[in-house]
């Protein structure tokens, strides 16, 4: 059997199919899989591979690479086999048992960025100066938090994706990490009930920036709003720099801190898992469980006896 999924005799069809294959997974995932396979090949692996080779590869890198990285390498190798119509060796019992042993020996809790929870976010917002950059960053933080957006989603939100209503803001996310089909989803952001209002903050940024179309959150160059949107790295840098204003440690936070902050804060306030998932877009309670556990550690705590 040929290792290629596409018949070599049909070059025009091949180019067409290859294009759609590239679009079948997220760009970041595709890049990660490519790097994973290159590492496997550099070690001496090849496709198709047998379970003994995969197990040897895992054993050779146990303790050198994290369990999460090895797990992703297995996913990349498995994907390469299935795309080419080959049986995947990663499902063999030998590989599963090898990976289980590695997890028991080398497994450790995965490091997660600290959630930027509501009370800390309010402190951060109050510390941000009211200049052009500050006006933008307040809107970035509040919309990112309230819509529980991934930084890759937040940096490309467009004016065409938002609709102001009497109840608040309807934000349409055309595509996300878990929505590879591009079906889109709508997120509601209500008006604030106190001094902090995400709707007023965003409207203030739009008025001040003069943005009436295209991406909402853009770079600022020499006091002027640029045409280019912020990168996902820029979102991360904004979070880190702004939390530092109130004495929080920037190295503990990232762009994901906004999304996890909403989930954790909502859990602290007693919102149900399905209500939180409606905002975050998580497909299951299992994906959300970590935030709910952290947010409810002190609610109805059995140690609250004093």
C-alpha angles and dihedrals in degrees: 000000000000115000090224120088092208121069108249092219094067106063096166092049089043093058091047094049093044089055092054092044089057089052093049092083132038116272093242091049091049091052092048092049091049091052091046093053092046089054091050091049093047089054090055103267125135141187121280094041132181125229092252090059093049092048091050090050091052093047092049092056101034108126091012095071125037121256089245091055093048090049090053091047089056090050091052093049091047092049092051090054096046093047089055092048093250128136109257116239093202092079092060116116091238091060093044093051092046091052091047090054091049090052092051093048102037105015118124134166111284113246113246130189112255114258115247097225127201100264093048090045090056090052090050093049091051091051096052113099119241097243125119094273091045092051090053095045093051089055091046092052096044098044091043090051100041095044091040089225128178111240090246088058096042097054093056101043107136133208087241089060096062133075124185114216137172089264096048135272131338111206120192116206104201095196137359142176092273094038103065091153090066095235091142129210136227124233124196121215113188127210115271117260095211139026093309114073121169092198095054090043092054092044089051091054093048091051094046096044096042091226112160100157142015126029117000100210113056141165118269116221120189093335095314129107109244127216093239120089123234118270122235087252089056090055089053091049092050091054093047096047095045098047087053089065091072098041098265115140108256093206090066094058137066140164088283090062090082094055094043090043092060093047093047094045092048090051089051089054092052100253113158122250093250091052090052092045090052088062100037098039094229110162097217143017088245092066090049098041096095093059093044091051092051093045095050100042092111100033111105087350113185090219093061092105101121 
